[in-house]
Amino acid sequence: MTEGDRGSASVVGAFVVLALVVVTAMVVAVGAAVSARHRVQAAADLAALAGAAALVEGDAAGCVAARAVGDRMAAELVECVPDGWDLEVRLRAEVRLGRFGVREVVGVARAGPVE
């Protein structure tokens, strides 16, 4: 080892640790986004089922039931489209990704009787 090489391993080690911290933060942010997307899709599925079951009382009742399920699952009902005995819903929620900002996740589902 020459005199000019002293301490170079510490600098390289610091950069490696910094890179690992950045990659870990990105993995955590992606994981949060994926988890939120699955949660909103589950809420949309349940809202569509509840709304379709309530369609026997009218289109408005179906959308009210879908909105209630979305509210309980912390998702906002964006769209509710009754089509005969079928109901299509679109829910959204925001996910906070720390330094990467706030993003929107959307779930869409359709439910109705089997033909």
C-alpha positions as YAML, in Angstrom:
chain: A
units: angstrom
residues:
- id: 1
  name: MET
  ca: [0.00, 0.00, 0.00]
- id: 2
  name: THR
  ca: [1.36, 3.38, -0.94]
- id: 3
  name: GLU
  ca: [1.06, 6.57, 1.04]
- id: 4
  name: GLY
  ca: [-1.67, 7.92, -1.34]
- id: 5
  name: ASP
  ca: [-3.96, 4.93, -0.71]
- id: 6
  name: ARG
  ca: [-4.49, 5.52, 3.00]
- id: 7
  name: GLY
  ca: [-8.17, 6.06, 3.87]
- id: 8
  name: SER
  ca: [-9.47, 5.21, 0.41]
- id: 9
  name: ALA
  ca: [-11.30, 2.15, 1.75]
- id: 10
  name: SER
  ca: [-13.20, 4.40, 4.16]
- id: 11
  name: VAL
  ca: [-14.37, 6.64, 1.33]
- id: 12
  name: VAL
  ca: [-15.45, 3.66, -0.79]
- id: 13
  name: GLY
  ca: [-17.19, 2.15, 2.24]
- id: 14
  name: ALA
  ca: [-19.07, 5.41, 2.89]
- id: 15
  name: PHE
  ca: [-20.31, 5.49, -0.71]
- id: 16
  name: VAL
  ca: [-21.42, 1.85, -0.49]
- id: 17
  name: VAL
  ca: [-23.38, 2.56, 2.70]
- id: 18
  name: LEU
  ca: [-24.96, 5.63, 1.08]
- id: 19
  name: ALA
  ca: [-25.98, 3.58, -1.97]
- id: 20
  name: LEU
  ca: [-27.54, 0.92, 0.27]
- id: 21
  name: VAL
  ca: [-29.54, 3.56, 2.17]
- id: 22
  name: VAL
  ca: [-30.86, 5.06, -1.09]
- id: 23
  name: VAL
  ca: [-31.82, 1.65, -2.51]
- id: 24
  name: THR
  ca: [-33.53, 0.70, 0.76]
- id: 25
  name: ALA
  ca: [-35.55, 3.94, 0.74]
- id: 26
  name: MET
  ca: [-36.65, 3.28, -2.84]
- id: 27
  name: VAL
  ca: [-37.67, -0.30, -2.05]
- id: 28
  name: VAL
  ca: [-39.71, 0.88, 0.95]
- id: 29
  name: ALA
  ca: [-41.46, 3.53, -1.20]
- id: 30
  name: VAL
  ca: [-42.30, 1.01, -3.94]
- id: 31
  name: GLY
  ca: [-43.55, -1.42, -1.31]
- id: 32
  name: ALA
  ca: [-45.83, 1.24, 0.17]
- id: 33
  name: ALA
  ca: [-47.23, 2.07, -3.27]
- id: 34
  name: VAL
  ca: [-47.88, -1.59, -4.12]
- id: 35
  name: SER
  ca: [-49.51, -2.20, -0.74]
- id: 36
  name: ALA
  ca: [-51.77, 0.84, -1.17]
- id: 37
  name: ARG
  ca: [-52.73, -0.29, -4.67]
- id: 38
  name: HIS
  ca: [-53.75, -3.72, -3.39]
- id: 39
  name: ARG
  ca: [-55.72, -2.14, -0.53]
- id: 40
  name: VAL
  ca: [-57.63, 0.14, -2.89]
- id: 41
  name: GLN
  ca: [-58.33, -2.72, -5.31]
- id: 42
  name: ALA
  ca: [-59.71, -4.81, -2.43]
- id: 43
  name: ALA
  ca: [-61.88, -1.86, -1.40]
- id: 44
  name: ALA
  ca: [-63.16, -1.52, -4.98]
- id: 45
  name: ASP
  ca: [-63.98, -5.24, -5.12]
- id: 46
  name: LEU
  ca: [-65.92, -5.10, -1.86]
- id: 47
  name: ALA
  ca: [-67.65, -1.83, -2.80]
- id: 48
  name: ALA
  ca: [-68.79, -3.28, -6.12]
- id: 49
  name: LEU
  ca: [-70.15, -6.38, -4.42]
- id: 50
  name: ALA
  ca: [-71.97, -4.39, -1.75]
- id: 51
  name: GLY
  ca: [-73.33, -1.95, -4.31]
- id: 52
  name: ALA
  ca: [-74.50, -4.70, -6.65]
- id: 53
  name: ALA
  ca: [-76.31, -6.40, -3.77]
- id: 54
  name: ALA
  ca: [-78.05, -3.12, -2.93]
- id: 55
  name: LEU
  ca: [-79.20, -2.50, -6.52]
- id: 56
  name: VAL
  ca: [-82.49, -4.26, -5.72]
- id: 57
  name: GLU
  ca: [-83.41, -1.03, -3.91]
- id: 58
  name: GLY
  ca: [-82.43, 1.17, -6.89]
- id: 59
  name: ASP
  ca: [-79.37, 2.63, -8.56]
- id: 60
  name: ALA
  ca: [-78.90, 5.31, -5.89]
- id: 61
  name: ALA
  ca: [-78.94, 2.71, -3.11]
- id: 62
  name: GLY
  ca: [-76.25, 0.72, -4.91]
- id: 63
  name: CYS
  ca: [-73.96, 3.73, -5.13]
- id: 64
  name: VAL
  ca: [-74.65, 4.68, -1.50]
- id: 65
  name: ALA
  ca: [-73.64, 1.18, -0.39]
- id: 66
  name: ALA
  ca: [-70.51, 1.29, -2.53]
- id: 67
  name: ARG
  ca: [-69.56, 4.71, -1.11]
- id: 68
  name: ALA
  ca: [-70.06, 3.46, 2.46]
- id: 69
  name: VAL
  ca: [-67.68, 0.54, 1.89]
- id: 70
  name: GLY
  ca: [-65.12, 2.83, 0.27]
- id: 71
  name: ASP
  ca: [-65.31, 5.29, 3.16]
- id: 72
  name: ARG
  ca: [-64.79, 2.51, 5.71]
- id: 73
  name: MET
  ca: [-61.71, 1.36, 3.80]
- id: 74
  name: ALA
  ca: [-60.24, 4.88, 3.49]
- id: 75
  name: ALA
  ca: [-60.84, 5.14, -0.25]
- id: 76
  name: GLU
  ca: [-62.82, 7.80, -2.09]
- id: 77
  name: LEU
  ca: [-65.56, 6.73, -4.52]
- id: 78
  name: VAL
  ca: [-64.76, 8.51, -7.78]
- id: 79
  name: GLU
  ca: [-67.25, 6.85, -10.10]
- id: 80
  name: CYS
  ca: [-70.28, 4.59, -9.68]
- id: 81
  name: VAL
  ca: [-71.97, 3.35, -12.86]
- id: 82
  name: PRO
  ca: [-75.03, 1.10, -12.57]
- id: 83
  name: ASP
  ca: [-75.70, -0.93, -15.70]
- id: 84
  name: GLY
  ca: [-78.83, -3.00, -15.23]
- id: 85
  name: TRP
  ca: [-78.01, -5.39, -12.39]
- id: 86
  name: ASP
  ca: [-74.26, -4.75, -12.72]
- id: 87
  name: LEU
  ca: [-72.35, -2.04, -10.91]
- id: 88
  name: GLU
  ca: [-68.93, -0.66, -11.82]
- id: 89
  name: VAL
  ca: [-67.04, 1.40, -9.26]
- id: 90
  name: ARG
  ca: [-63.79, 3.34, -9.31]
- id: 91
  name: LEU
  ca: [-62.10, 4.21, -6.02]
- id: 92
  name: ARG
  ca: [-59.00, 6.26, -5.33]
- id: 93
  name: ALA
  ca: [-56.69, 6.92, -2.41]
- id: 94
  name: GLU
  ca: [-53.50, 8.85, -1.86]
- id: 95
  name: VAL
  ca: [-50.29, 7.19, -0.73]
- id: 96
  name: ARG
  ca: [-47.49, 9.22, 0.87]
- id: 97
  name: LEU
  ca: [-44.07, 8.15, -0.33]
- id: 98
  name: GLY
  ca: [-41.93, 10.34, 1.90]
- id: 99
  name: ARG
  ca: [-39.43, 12.30, -0.16]
- id: 100
  name: PHE
  ca: [-40.95, 10.89, -3.35]
- id: 101
  name: GLY
  ca: [-44.15, 12.86, -2.77]
- id: 102
  name: VAL
  ca: [-47.82, 11.89, -2.71]
- id: 103
  name: ARG
  ca: [-49.23, 9.63, -5.42]
- id: 104
  name: GLU
  ca: [-52.72, 8.48, -6.26]
- id: 105
  name: VAL
  ca: [-53.71, 4.82, -6.52]
- id: 106
  name: VAL
  ca: [-56.91, 3.68, -8.22]
- id: 107
  name: GLY
  ca: [-58.97, 0.51, -8.02]
- id: 108
  name: VAL
  ca: [-61.74, -0.44, -10.45]
- id: 109
  name: ALA
  ca: [-64.20, -3.31, -10.04]
- id: 110
  name: ARG
  ca: [-67.42, -4.56, -11.55]
- id: 111
  name: ALA
  ca: [-69.96, -6.84, -9.87]
- id: 112
  name: GLY
  ca: [-73.34, -8.27, -10.72]
- id: 113
  name: PRO
  ca: [-75.23, -11.52, -11.09]
- id: 114
  name: VAL
  ca: [-73.79, -14.43, -13.02]
- id: 115
  name: GLU
  ca: [-75.49, -14.83, -16.37]
...
